[in-house]
Amino acid sequence: MLHLSNTQTKDALPYPQLVQALREMFKQGCEMPLRHHHAIGVPGNSDATLLLMPAWQSGAYFGVKLASVFPGNADIGLPAVSATYLLSDGNTGMPLALIDGGELTARRTAAASALAADYLARKDAKTMTMVGTGRLSTNLIEAHCAVREISTVYLWGRNFDKAQANARDLNASLPINVVAKQSLKQAVEQADIISVATLSNTPLVKGEWLQAGSHLDLVGGFTPYMREADDIAVSRAHVFVDTREGAMNEAGDITVPLANGTLTPEDVQADLFDLAKGQHAGRTSTNEITFFKSVGAALEDLAGAVLAYKNSKALKSA
């Protein structure tokens, strides 16, 4: 059985290949039970969440991710998300690979947003605003750069000093211009693509800031109580999700507007299954505002795990 560290997992999942692997998996589909959520109390801090996410393709592969989200880790310099993924043979049940789930989660999450942007962002999109300075922010920037020719990224975080430090690191490692911004309003107004990856329970992005032709990518919220954009953003945009079942049950940016009447189930234009299969065209004009909400899906983990296994096995054989 292969054991892939976080570095090995990262090296085995280049974004162009990973975006394509997700595209193919959404086209093909797989068995994907709704993930289990369990709250874990953390003395003196916010509750943590335990996630169990299985998926399989009969006769091919099956896998399960054991993940945890500890929001308070940001205060002590640790990642909020920790995870491990076990990939097994779908014909024999034999374990094939134990993969670093944190790196897998970060990269497949970013790749799902990039896949959505490939259908929903303008083809000429060149500016991006990244809202949030956590682990996912770098991944999302790199993934979006794999599907669009991004030249400038505006980076906003609650801690401006951290945003500046992250911008310096990104400028040193990526061939783009990364600028830390103090004004979230300005950062949103100046961007073709706005990606948000936070653990916010209250909306950060206001719909009135969104410019014609922009694409809003909401990534961070994964419970019905978490929100990153307000109802005006929902009402102004054409709304898309990663999976209907997941987003319409788990994502506050979808469930709250559904509950208060801002959004109806019919208003959700398509999910990634529809887009990948060509059942919806995605963006249909240069002026429309598109809104994509993801909560993550076990399908994405399985696609990434299979790609990491195949790439790592090929490298060992070389």
DASULRA-V8549 format. One record per residue. N is the residue number from 1. RES is the residue in one letter. PSI is psi in whole degrees, -180 to 180 (NA if undefined). NEAR is the number of other ideal C-beta (glycine too) atoms within 10 Angstrom. Layout:
N/RES/PSI/NEAR + N/RES/PSI/NEAR
This chain:
1/M/135/10 + 2/L/142/16 + 3/H/113/10 + 4/L/119/24 + 5/S/176/11 + 6/N/-40/14 + 7/T/-43/10 + 8/Q/-38/18 + 9/T/-45/25 + 10/K/-47/17 + 11/D/-27/15 + 12/A/-3/27 + 13/L/63/25 + 14/P/141/15 + 15/Y/-42/18 + 16/P/-43/12 + 17/Q/-40/17 + 18/L/-41/27 + 19/V/-43/23 + 20/Q/-37/15 + 21/A/-40/24 + 22/L/-42/26 + 23/R/-46/18 + 24/E/-39/12 + 25/M/-37/24 + 26/F/-32/24 + 27/K/-45/13 + 28/Q/-39/14 + 29/G/167/12 + 30/C/169/19 + 31/E/129/13 + 32/M/84/20 + 33/P/149/11 + 34/L/133/13 + 35/R/153/20 + 36/H/137/10 + 37/H/134/13 + 38/H/129/10 + 39/A/138/10 + 40/I/120/11 + 41/G/139/8 + 42/V/109/13 + 43/P/127/4 + 44/G/11/5 + 45/N/177/13 + 46/S/151/13 + 47/D/146/12 + 48/A/168/18 + 49/T/131/18 + 50/L/130/13 + 51/L/133/20 + 52/L/121/14 + 53/M/98/25 + 54/P/156/17 + 55/A/153/23 + 56/W/155/19 + 57/Q/118/19 + 58/S/131/10 + 59/G/4/8 + 60/A/-87/13 + 61/Y/155/21 + 62/F/155/21 + 63/G/165/28 + 64/V/138/18 + 65/K/132/27 + 66/L/112/14 + 67/A/152/21 + 68/S/148/18 + 69/V/114/22 + 70/F/94/19 + 71/P/-32/16 + 72/G/-9/14 + 73/N/-26/18 + 74/A/-30/15 + 75/D/-16/8 + 76/I/18/8 + 77/G/25/6 + 78/L/152/11 + 79/P/145/16 + 80/A/-30/19 + 81/V/131/22 + 82/S/141/17 + 83/A/157/21 + 84/T/142/15 + 85/Y/131/28 + 86/L/118/18 + 87/L/133/26 + 88/S/162/18 + 89/D/129/13 + 90/G/-10/16 + 91/N/-32/11 + 92/T/-18/8 + 93/G/-1/8 + 94/M/134/9 + 95/P/137/13 + 96/L/-40/20 + 97/A/140/23 + 98/L/114/15 + 99/I/141/30 + 100/D/112/21 + 101/G/-27/25 + 102/G/-47/20 + 103/E/-42/25 + 104/L/-46/30 + 105/T/-47/28 + 106/A/-44/27 + 107/R/-40/25 + 108/R/-31/32 + 109/T/-47/27 + 110/A/-40/29 + 111/A/-35/32 + 112/A/-41/29 + 113/S/-40/30 + 114/A/-38/27 + 115/L/-45/28 + 116/A/-44/27 + 117/A/-30/28 + 118/D/-28/18 + 119/Y/-27/22 + 120/L/-26/26 + 121/A/152/27 + 122/R/146/19 + 123/K/-28/10 + 124/D/17/10 + 125/A/128/21 + 126/K/-18/14 + 127/T/142/18 + 128/M/141/29 + 129/T/128/27 + 130/M/116/30 + 131/V/112/31 + 132/G/144/24 + 133/T/19/25 + 134/G/-169/20 + 135/R/-38/18 + 136/L/-22/26 + 137/S/-46/26 + 138/T/-43/20 + 139/N/-44/24 + 140/L/-40/28 + 141/I/-48/21 + 142/E/-41/20 + 143/A/-44/26 + 144/H/-34/26 + 145/C/-19/18 + 146/A/-17/20 + 147/V/-13/22 + 148/R/153/21 + 149/E/74/10 + 150/I/129/23 + 151/S/-29/13 + 152/T/134/15 + 153/V/127/28 + 154/Y/130/25 + 155/L/125/25 + 156/W/137/26 + 157/G/161/23 + 158/R/-33/13 + 159/N/105/11 + 160/F/-34/14 + 161/D/-42/10 + 162/K/-40/14 + 163/A/-42/24 + 164/Q/-42/17 + 165/A/-43/14 + 166/N/-40/22 + 167/A/-41/21 + 168/R/-44/12 + 169/D/-42/12 + 170/L/-38/21 + 171/N/-30/14 + 172/A/-21/8 + 173/S/-17/11 + 174/L/149/15 + 175/P/46/8 + 176/I/169/17 + 177/N/116/14 + 178/V/125/22 + 179/V/122/17 + 180/A/137/21 + 181/K/139/23 + 182/Q/-29/11 + 183/S/113/11 + 184/L/-38/20 + 185/K/-50/13 + 186/Q/-41/14 + 187/A/-42/25 + 188/V/-44/27 + 189/E/-25/16 + 190/Q/-1/19 + 191/A/145/27 + 192/D/-37/20 + 193/I/129/27 + 194/I/115/30 + 195/S/133/28 + 196/V/121/29 + 197/A/88/25 + 198/T/178/23 + 199/L/35/17 + 200/S/141/19 + 201/N/-7/14 + 202/T/146/10 + 203/P/137/20 + 204/L/-44/19 + 205/V/125/27 + 206/K/135/15 + 207/G/-29/19 + 208/E/-18/12 + 209/W/-19/21 + 210/L/130/23 + 211/Q/154/13 + 212/A/134/10 + 213/G/1/17 + 214/S/161/26 + 215/H/125/29 + 216/L/126/31 + 217/D/108/30 + 218/L/122/30 + 219/V/-34/26 + 220/G/-42/23 + 221/G/131/28 + 222/F/13/21 + 223/T/165/17 + 224/P/-6/16 + 225/Y/-1/10 + 226/M/137/21 + 227/R/145/25 + 228/E/-13/28 + 229/A/156/28 + 230/D/178/20 + 231/D/-29/18 + 232/I/-38/16 + 233/A/-41/26 + 234/V/-45/23 + 235/S/-27/14 + 236/R/-15/16 + 237/A/163/22 + 238/H/122/18 + 239/V/133/22 + 240/F/157/26 + 241/V/166/25 + 242/D/-52/28 + 243/T/137/23 + 244/R/-46/16 + 245/E/-46/14 + 246/G/-54/23 + 247/A/-37/26 + 248/M/-4/18 + 249/N/-26/14 + 250/E/-21/21 + 251/A/116/26 + 252/G/-32/24 + 253/D/-13/30 + 254/I/-46/28 + 255/T/-38/20 + 256/V/-49/19 + 257/P/-33/22 + 258/L/-42/18 + 259/A/-35/11 + 260/N/2/10 + 261/G/-1/8 + 262/T/-32/15 + 263/L/144/21 + 264/T/159/9 + 265/P/-34/9 + 266/E/-21/6 + 267/D/-19/15 + 268/V/109/20 + 269/Q/-45/20 + 270/A/164/21 + 271/D/-177/25 + 272/L/-26/26 + 273/F/-49/19 + 274/D/-44/19 + 275/L/-45/24 + 276/A/-32/20 + 277/K/-1/13 + 278/G/19/10 + 279/Q/-9/10 + 280/H/141/15 + 281/A/-13/11 + 282/G/-136/18 + 283/R/134/20 + 284/T/-7/11 + 285/S/162/9 + 286/T/-19/10 + 287/N/-17/11 + 288/E/149/16 + 289/I/127/19 + 290/T/147/25 + 291/F/119/29 + 292/F/127/29 + 293/K/126/28 + 294/S/146/28 + 295/V/-3/27 + 296/G/151/24 + 297/A/146/29 + 298/A/-27/25 + 299/L/-42/27 + 300/E/-41/30 + 301/D/-44/28 + 302/L/-45/30 + 303/A/-44/28 + 304/G/-41/32 + 305/A/-42/32 + 306/V/-43/19 + 307/L/-44/24 + 308/A/-41/30 + 309/Y/-48/19 + 310/K/-44/14 + 311/N/-40/20 + 312/S/-39/20 + 313/K/-41/14 + 314/A/-39/10 + 315/L/-40/11 + 316/K/-31/8 + 317/S/-20/6 + 318/A/NA/5
